[in-house]
Each structure stands twice: as C-alpha cells, then as structure tokens.
Amino acid sequence: MDRTFTKSMAWLHTWAGVSIGSLLFAIFWMGTLSVFDLEIDRWMMPQTRLVPSAQPLSLDRVAQAVTPQVPAGAAQWRVDLPTAREPVLTLSHRDGKGQATSRLLDPASLAFIPEQGTEAGSGFIFPFHYSLHVKWMDLGKWLVGAAAMSMLVLLVSGVVIHKKILAQFFTFRPRKRLQRSALDLHNLTGVLALPFHFMITLSGLIIFITIYFPTAHQAVYGSGEKAKAAFSADAYGRFKRAKANAPGTLGSLDAMQARAEAEWRGGRPYFVRVFHPGDANSYVELRRSYAADITMNLDQIYFDAASGALLHRFEARPVMTVQRFMSGIHFIRFDHWTLRWLYFAAGLCGCVLIATGFLFWIEGRRASHAKKGLAGVRVVEGLAIGSVSGIMLATLAFFVANRVLPLDAAFAGVARAQLEMGAFWLAWLAAFAHAWLRPAKGWSEQAWAIAALALLALLLNWSGTGDHPLRTLGTGLYAVAGMDAVLLGAAAVAAMVARRSGGRSDA
C-alpha cells in the first residue's frame, strides 16, 4: 500500500508540475520581482529618484498645492505620503463618474513631476503576479488561485516521494549528467525554501478569500446588496456620509494628523483622503501606515473636514486581523531590508525549483520519446524555454523599452506605457516561437540574449540619466544601485548558463 501510494504521489507530482509549470513560473517570477516593485519604479521613473527629505511634511501645505488641481465636482481626492521606498507624493482624484486620475509631486518643492509614461513595477509587474492582467470576470485571479492550489499539491507530493529529503538537501552534483544535476538542484531549492513555499502559496489563497468564496459572508449577513455593504463595512471600515449640496471649507489637516497620531499612539498616516471636497458635509480619512508592522492594518480615522471633529474610528476585528496578517507576510510592505532580500532569494529558489523540474522531466524522456516518435518532449521543452527564459527576456525587453522610448513617445495612437507593455508581450511571444523553432539551441541562445539585454538595460540607464552605480551609491539612490546590481548579476549568471548549456554533453 505504501509503495502504491508513493507511486501515485510521484505520478501526481510529475504531471501536475508539467501541466501547470509554465503558469507557476510566471507567477513566481513576477512575485519575486514584486518584492522590489517600488525600487523598480525608481529605476523606470528617473524623475522620481529623490532622496527622502528629513524635514517634516505639512499636510496643510500639501492641500494648498493640490486642491487647485482637483477638478470641480470631484467625488474625492487622495494624497499618498512619501516613504523611504517611494519618496514622492501621489495625488489621485475621482470625478463624479468614478474615473481616476493620478499625478506625482516632489515633497520638498511640492512641484508636480512630469508624467513618467510607464506602469513600471507597481503598475505592471505587481498586478501581473496576482491577476496575469486578465480582468474579464477576474479570470486571471482564478487562474492564479488554481495554480496556488496546484503548488500546494506539488509541495505535499514532493515531500512524500522524497524519502531521503534531508540527505538530498546536501547533495548537488553540477558536473553530472543534466538530468542528475537538475534533480539535485530541484531537491536543494525545494527543501531550502520549503517553509517559504508553503507560506507564500497558502497566504496567497487566503488573502483573496472574498474572490474565491464570494458568498461566504452570506451565512452571517444574508444576501443582497445591503448585506454585502454591511459585510464590507464590518470587514474593511469605509465610513460614508452623504453630500449636503452646500458649500463648505477644509480645516487644518495638520491638526487632524496630530489627533490621529495621538489616537494611534505614535502611528503615522500613509495617506489622506478628502471626500466631497468643497461640500459642507465633506470629511477626511487618514489611514495608519503599516511600514513598521507585518500586519497590513485597516486602522482608519474620519474627521469632519471643516471643524476637524472626530466622526468615526475603525480597527479590524480578530478574523480580519488574521487575514491582514496573512496579507502582510505575503505582500511584505513593511520596512525590513534583510527580510526583503530573503524573500527575493526564496522567490528565486521557487523559480529554480520549477525550471529544474521541467529539465528533469525533459531529459528523462528525451531518448525514449525520440525512439517512439513522440512529440511530447518537444512540446514541453518549447513551453519550458518560453515560460522560463522567455519571460525573463520579455521582462528585460520591458526595461530596455523604458530606457529607449522618450517620455512623450506614441505610435498609432498608442501611448508610451502601452508601448512598453507591448514590447514585453511581443518579446515573450517571440521567445516561445524561437523555443519551438530551435529547441536544440533554445536554452543557450536565449540565455545569451538575457545576458545581452541585462547589460544593455544597465548601460542605457547610465547613458540616459548619468546614474551609474558609483554615483547612485554615493548619492543615496540605493534603489537604482540595487536594480543595476541585479541586472549585472543576471547578466553574469545568464552568460554562465549559456556557456554550460551550449557546450555541455549529456552522454
């Protein structure tokens, strides 16, 4: 029975990995990059490369600078405050129809920064990780959820079939045949980051519980829009007050901030939002920052805009606090650089785990499939090359396009941000085509291309902005220096892989 069970688990592990591996790699790759999404923003938006100011920021001065830019009749406006990772102010506002607009400001001068013309890391890479940019009926999030469930199956079955898991952790033979060394590396990266893989996969499922179980609240709140609104209010806060349709004023936001910080016992807000601006029933929301906490808290305080009187305070209840804690350990929005780099390294382990799983399957069946005239290996190898090295190429094409295109670039009515994303999708499609047309050289040629594009991106940033690594380190622009260092490291690793995969004999 035990042997039969182990064989069943091995079969499940193998075919679940082959069938879902391409999707899993894309999710892990983009998730790994998302650990530093705001740092990628700084690299892709040169005019936001600001050194954080040591001077305290006055919300009253901010309001004076931004309110003239808010159109009449706007439903709300919001300013996200600068942080060490995102040293800019972000003004966003919604009109009466819910249409959102956002602009960036320099916190020191309160001058508006020109439109950067890119979705960058936080607008493209991060949403790709959890939605695949497939919005129709939340299909992307459902696909990611299915992939997460498959990952849990793979992790459990992997532990079951590897009986000597601790011994395999200390076994890596890089000079053995490719199938053997791939399996060693697969086992090593799997065991090394096993707790992380479980934690990041399970938390990813939990934080989207309202999508995967959209009617779960009905057992307590009932059905209908009113019940859904009551659930949202209890779970997420969201105080509301109707407009008075009479003119009103905005009082001191600095005084409201001081009151909020006293209520939070020293906690600071990370954004301020004004609802119904210019109306007598206008009110102000302040949200507490979670930069110093693991839990992505939902602490909110609402004030009357004119008088500054406290209207409502919200703190999440225990169940929601657990959900927000899981969100915190998944999204890692708190400030802890050592842990952030560990997340990045563990994410790369996940990428290597998936890639070597592909390699082991391909090399284990290459000879038998060729002898039987089967096309399975060629199909899976094309998928593997396109989904592993291909998405890396596409990401670097995205970065290169960002450094090549001028800020006002447009083509056939397509704006610069869409051109950058178009470069990503076209490069990824080309990588898949190349993988199926040249499977024998696919790995090595795409690895060389990765090395070349990584170096090109670094050099284009240097030549276009003057921010070479020594300068960025000397001026405190550590986000840009770190991005350049990762590009340089990626080029070195890709060149090493290209040399070994291009000249290796597996006989």
C-alpha positions in Angstrom: 0.0 0.0 0.0 2.8 2.4 0.9 4.6 1.7 -2.3 1.5 2.2 -4.4 0.7 5.4 -2.6 4.2 6.7 -3.2 3.9 5.8 -6.9 0.6 7.6 -7.1 2.1 10.7 -5.5 5.1 10.6 -7.9 2.7 10.4 -10.9 0.6 13.3 -9.4 3.8 15.4 -8.8 5.1 14.8 -12.3 2.0 15.6 -14.3 0.8 18.4 -12.1 4.2 20.1 -12.5 4.3 19.6 -16.3 0.7 20.8 -16.8 0.8 23.9 -14.5 4.6 24.6 -14.5 4.5 27.4 -17.1 1.8 29.4 -15.3 3.5 28.8 -11.9 6.8 30.1 -13.2 5.3 33.3 -14.5 3.5 33.8 -11.1 6.7 33.1 -9.1 8.9 35.2 -11.4 6.7 38.3 -11.2 6.1 37.7 -7.5 9.9 37.6 -6.9 10.3 40.9 -8.8 7.4 42.4 -6.9 9.4 42.2 -3.7 11.2 45.2 -5.1 8.4 46.7 -7.2 8.8 50.2 -5.8 12.6 50.1 -6.4 11.9 49.1 -10.0 9.6 52.1 -10.1 12.5 54.4 -9.2 14.7 52.8 -11.9 12.0 53.2 -14.5 10.9 56.7 -13.5 14.1 58.7 -13.3 12.5 61.9 -12.2 11.2 60.2 -9.0 14.7 59.3 -7.9 14.5 61.6 -4.9 16.5 61.4 -1.7 13.9 61.3 1.2 13.7 64.6 3.0 14.4 64.8 6.7 12.0 67.8 7.1 8.5 67.1 8.4 5.8 67.4 5.8 2.9 69.7 6.3 -0.4 68.3 5.1 -1.9 71.8 5.0 0.8 72.9 2.5 0.2 69.8 0.5 -3.6 70.6 0.4 -2.8 74.1 -0.8 -0.7 72.7 -3.6 -3.1 70.0 -4.8 -6.6 71.4 -4.4 -6.3 73.8 -7.3 -5.5 70.7 -9.5 -8.6 68.8 -8.4 -11.5 69.4 -10.9 -14.8 70.9 -9.7 -17.3 68.2 -8.8 -14.7 65.6 -8.0 -16.0 62.9 -5.6 -12.8 62.7 -3.7 -9.1 63.4 -3.7 -6.3 61.5 -2.0 -2.6 62.1 -1.4 -0.3 59.1 -0.6 2.6 60.4 1.6 6.3 59.8 0.8 8.2 56.8 2.3 11.8 55.6 2.2 10.9 53.3 -0.7 8.6 55.7 -2.5 9.9 59.3 -1.9 7.2 61.1 -3.9 3.7 62.4 -3.2 0.9 60.8 -5.2 -2.2 62.8 -5.9 -5.2 60.9 -7.1 -8.8 62.0 -7.6 -12.0 60.6 -8.9 -14.7 62.5 -10.7 -18.4 62.0 -10.1 -18.4 59.0 -12.5 -15.6 57.3 -10.7 -12.9 58.0 -13.3 -9.5 58.1 -11.5 -6.5 60.3 -12.4 -3.2 60.5 -10.6 -0.1 62.7 -10.6 3.2 62.8 -8.7 4.7 65.6 -6.7 8.1 66.4 -5.2 7.6 66.5 -1.5 10.3 69.1 -1.0 9.1 71.7 -3.5 5.5 70.4 -4.0 6.1 70.8 -7.7 4.3 68.4 -10.0 6.6 65.8 -11.6 6.1 65.3 -15.4 4.1 62.2 -16.4 6.6 59.3 -16.4 4.7 57.3 -19.1 5.2 53.9 -17.6 3.3 51.4 -15.5 6.7 50.3 -14.1 7.0 47.7 -11.3 4.0 48.6 -9.2 1.6 49.1 -12.2 2.6 46.2 -14.4 4.8 43.6 -12.7 3.0 43.5 -9.3 -0.5 43.2 -10.8 0.8 40.5 -13.2 1.8 38.4 -10.2 -1.8 38.0 -8.9 -4.0 38.7 -11.9 -2.0 38.0 -15.1 -3.6 41.2 -16.4 -6.6 39.1 -17.3 -9.5 41.2 -15.9 -12.5 39.5 -17.5 -14.7 38.1 -14.7 -11.5 38.0 -12.5 -10.3 35.1 -14.7 -6.6 35.9 -14.0 -7.1 35.8 -10.2 -9.0 32.5 -10.6 -6.1 31.0 -12.7 -3.6 32.2 -10.1 -5.7 30.5 -7.4 -5.8 27.3 -9.4 -2.0 27.5 -9.7 -1.7 28.1 -6.0 -3.7 25.0 -5.2 -1.6 23.0 -7.6 1.5 24.3 -5.9 0.3 23.0 -2.6 -0.3 19.6 -4.2 3.2 19.7 -5.7 4.8 20.6 -2.3 3.0 17.9 -0.4 3.5 15.2 -3.0 7.2 16.3 -3.3 7.7 15.7 0.4 6.1 12.3 0.2 8.1 11.0 -2.7 11.5 12.2 -1.5 12.0 9.9 1.5 15.7 10.9 1.9 14.8 14.6 1.8 17.5 15.7 4.3 20.2 13.8 2.5 19.2 15.2 -0.8 19.4 18.7 0.7 23.2 18.2 1.0 23.6 16.6 -2.5 24.4 18.7 -5.5 26.5 17.3 -8.4 26.7 20.0 -11.0 29.2 18.1 -13.2 27.0 15.0 -13.6 24.6 14.4 -16.4 22.0 17.2 -16.9 19.1 15.0 -15.6 21.0 14.2 -12.4 22.2 17.7 -11.7 18.8 19.2 -12.5 17.2 16.8 -10.0 19.8 17.7 -7.3 19.2 21.4 -7.8 15.4 20.8 -7.8 15.6 19.0 -4.5 18.0 21.5 -3.0 15.9 24.6 -3.8 12.7 22.8 -2.8 14.0 21.8 0.6 15.9 25.0 1.3 12.9 27.3 0.9 10.1 24.7 1.7 8.6 26.7 4.6 8.6 29.8 2.4 6.9 28.0 -0.5 4.1 26.7 1.8 3.7 30.1 3.5 3.7 32.2 0.4 1.3 29.9 -1.5 -1.2 29.4 1.3 -1.2 33.1 2.2 -1.8 33.9 -1.4 -5.0 31.9 -1.3 -6.2 33.3 2.0 -5.9 37.0 1.0 -8.3 36.5 -1.9 -10.9 34.7 0.1 -13.6 37.1 -1.0 -12.9 36.3 -4.6 -12.6 32.5 -4.3 -15.6 32.4 -1.8 -17.7 35.4 -2.8 -20.8 34.3 -0.9 -19.0 33.2 2.3 -20.4 36.3 4.2 -24.0 35.3 3.4 -24.1 32.8 6.3 -23.9 35.7 8.7 -25.1 38.8 6.7 -27.6 37.3 4.3 -27.8 38.0 0.6 -28.4 41.2 -1.3 -26.5 44.5 -1.8 -27.3 45.8 1.7 -25.9 42.6 3.3 -22.8 42.9 1.1 -22.4 46.6 2.1 -22.8 45.7 5.8 -20.1 43.0 5.5 -17.7 45.4 3.8 -18.3 48.0 6.5 -17.6 45.5 9.3 -14.6 43.9 7.5 -12.9 47.0 5.9 -14.4 50.0 7.6 -15.3 52.6 4.9 -17.3 55.3 6.7 -19.7 57.2 4.4 -21.6 60.5 4.7 -23.9 61.9 2.0 -23.2 65.3 0.4 -25.1 68.4 1.8 -25.0 70.1 -1.6 -24.0 73.3 0.1 -20.5 75.0 0.1 -18.0 74.0 2.7 -14.4 74.6 3.8 -11.4 72.4 4.6 -9.9 72.8 8.1 -6.3 72.1 9.2 -5.2 68.7 8.0 -2.1 69.0 10.3 -4.4 69.2 13.3 -6.3 66.2 12.2 -3.0 64.3 11.6 -1.8 65.2 15.2 -5.1 63.9 16.6 -4.9 60.7 14.6 -1.3 60.1 15.7 -2.4 60.6 19.3 -5.2 58.0 18.8 -2.7 55.6 17.2 -0.1 56.2 20.0 2.5 57.4 17.6 1.4 55.7 14.4 1.6 57.8 11.3 -0.7 58.0 8.4 0.3 56.8 4.9 -2.4 58.6 3.1 -5.0 61.4 3.5 -8.3 61.4 1.6 -10.9 64.1 1.3 -14.5 63.1 0.3 -16.9 65.5 -1.2 -14.3 68.3 -1.5 -15.8 71.8 -1.2 -19.1 70.5 0.3 -20.5 71.3 3.7 -20.5 67.6 4.5 -17.0 67.0 3.3 -15.0 64.6 5.5 -11.4 63.5 5.8 -9.9 60.0 6.1 -6.5 59.1 7.5 -5.1 55.6 7.3 -2.4 54.3 9.6 0.9 53.3 8.0 2.0 49.6 8.3 5.6 50.2 7.4 6.7 49.2 10.9 4.2 46.3 11.2 3.8 42.9 9.5 0.0 43.2 9.6 -1.4 45.4 6.8 -3.7 47.0 9.3 -7.0 48.7 8.4 -6.9 51.4 11.0 -8.9 54.4 9.8 -9.9 57.7 11.3 -12.5 60.0 9.8 -12.9 63.7 10.6 -15.3 66.4 9.7 -13.4 68.4 7.0 -14.4 71.9 8.3 -14.3 71.5 12.1 -11.8 68.6 12.4 -14.3 66.8 14.8 -13.7 63.0 15.0 -16.5 61.2 13.2 -15.5 57.6 13.2 -12.6 55.3 14.0 -12.2 51.8 12.7 -10.0 48.9 13.6 -10.2 45.4 12.1 -11.8 42.7 14.2 -9.9 39.5 15.1 -10.8 37.4 12.0 -10.0 40.3 9.6 -6.8 41.0 11.5 -5.7 37.4 10.8 -6.4 38.0 7.1 -4.5 41.2 7.1 -1.6 39.5 8.9 -1.5 36.9 6.1 -1.6 39.8 3.6 1.3 41.3 5.3 3.6 38.3 5.2 2.7 37.8 1.5 3.0 41.3 0.2 5.9 42.3 2.6 5.0 46.0 2.6 6.8 46.6 5.9 10.4 48.0 6.1 12.9 45.3 6.7 15.6 45.1 4.2 17.2 41.8 5.4 13.8 40.1 5.2 13.1 41.6 1.9 16.3 40.2 0.4 15.5 36.8 1.9 12.1 36.9 0.3 13.7 37.7 -3.0 16.2 34.8 -2.7 13.4 32.4 -1.7 11.4 33.5 -4.7 14.3 32.8 -6.9 14.6 29.4 -5.3 11.0 28.8 -6.4 11.8 29.8 -9.9 14.8 27.4 -10.0 12.6 24.7 -8.5 10.1 24.9 -11.3 12.7 25.3 -14.1 14.7 22.3 -12.9 11.5 20.3 -12.6 11.0 20.9 -16.3 14.6 20.0 -17.1 14.4 16.7 -15.2 11.2 15.7 -17.0 12.5 16.6 -20.4 15.9 14.9 -20.0 14.4 11.8 -18.5 12.1 11.2 -21.5 14.1 12.7 -24.4 15.7 9.4 -25.7 12.5 7.3 -25.2 10.2 9.9 -26.9 12.7 10.2 -29.8 12.8 6.4 -30.2 9.0 6.1 -30.2 8.5 9.2 -32.4 6.5 11.1 -29.8 6.3 14.9 -29.8 5.8 15.3 -26.0 9.3 16.3 -25.1 9.5 18.9 -27.9 6.2 20.4 -26.9 7.1 20.6 -23.2 10.6 21.8 -24.0 9.2 24.7 -26.0 6.8 25.5 -23.2 9.7 25.3 -20.7 12.1 27.5 -22.6 9.4 30.1 -23.5 8.0 30.2 -19.9 11.4 30.3 -18.1 14.0 32.1 -20.2 11.2 33.6 -22.4 9.6 35.6 -19.6 13.0 36.8 -18.4 13.7 38.0 -21.9 10.3 39.7 -22.0 10.9 41.5 -18.7 14.3 42.8 -19.8 12.7 43.9 -23.1 10.2 45.9 -20.9 13.1 47.5 -19.1 15.0 48.3 -22.3 11.9 49.8 -23.9 11.5 52.0 -20.9 15.1 53.4 -21.2 14.9 53.8 -25.1 11.4 55.4 -25.5 11.2 59.2 -24.9 8.6 60.3 -22.3 6.2 61.6 -25.0 6.6 58.5 -27.2 3.4 57.4 -29.1 2.8 55.2 -32.1 -0.5 54.9 -34.0 -2.3 56.4 -31.0 -0.7 54.0 -28.5 0.9 55.8 -25.5 4.3 55.1 -24.1 3.2 52.9 -21.3 1.3 50.7 -23.7 4.3 50.5 -26.0 6.5 49.3 -23.1 4.0 46.6 -22.2 3.7 45.7 -25.9 7.4 45.2 -26.0 7.0 42.7 -23.2 4.3 40.7 -24.8 5.9 40.7 -28.3 9.3 39.6 -26.8 7.6 36.8 -24.8 5.7 35.6 -27.9 8.9 35.7 -29.9 10.7 33.7 -27.2 8.1 30.9 -27.5 8.4 30.9 -31.3 12.2 30.7 -31.0 11.9 27.9 -28.5 9.8 25.7 -30.8 11.8 26.6 -34.0 15.3 26.0 -32.4 14.8 23.6 -29.4 18.3 22.3 -29.6 19.8 25.8 -29.1 16.8 27.4 -27.3 18.2 27.5 -23.8 21.7 28.7 -24.7 20.7 31.3 -27.3 18.0 32.8 -25.0 20.4 32.8 -22.1 22.9 34.8 -24.2 20.1 37.2 -25.1 19.2 37.6 -21.4 22.8 38.5 -20.7 23.0 41.0 -23.5 19.7 42.7 -22.7 20.5 42.9 -19.0 23.8 44.7 -19.8 22.1 46.9 -22.4 19.4 48.0 -19.8 22.2 48.9 -17.3 24.1 50.9 -19.9 21.0 52.6 -21.2 20.2 53.8 -17.7 23.7 55.0 -17.3 23.9 56.9 -20.6 20.3 58.2 -20.4 20.4 59.5 -16.8 24.0 59.6 -15.8 23.2 57.4 -12.8 26.0 54.9 -12.9 26.3 52.5 -9.9 29.1 54.5 -8.1 27.1 57.7 -8.4 23.9 56.2 -7.1 25.7 54.6 -4.1 27.4 58.0 -3.4 24.1 60.0 -3.5 22.0 57.5 -1.6 19.9 56.3 -4.5 20.1 52.7 -3.3 17.0 51.5 -5.2 18.7 52.4 -8.5 22.0 51.0 -7.4 20.3 47.8 -6.4 18.5 47.4 -9.7 21.7 47.9 -11.6 23.5 45.3 -9.4 20.7 42.8 -10.0 20.9 43.4 -13.8 24.7 42.9 -13.7 24.3 39.7 -11.6 21.6 38.5 -14.0 23.9 39.1 -17.0 26.7 37.1 -15.3 24.5 34.2 -14.3 22.9 34.1 -17.8 26.3 34.1 -19.5 27.5 31.2 -17.3 24.3 29.2 -18.1 24.6 30.0 -21.8 28.2 28.7 -21.8 27.4 25.5 -20.0 24.1 24.7 -21.8 25.7 25.5 -25.2 28.7 23.2 -24.8 27.5 20.5 -22.5 27.4 16.9 -23.4 24.9 14.7 -21.6 26.0 11.5 -23.0 
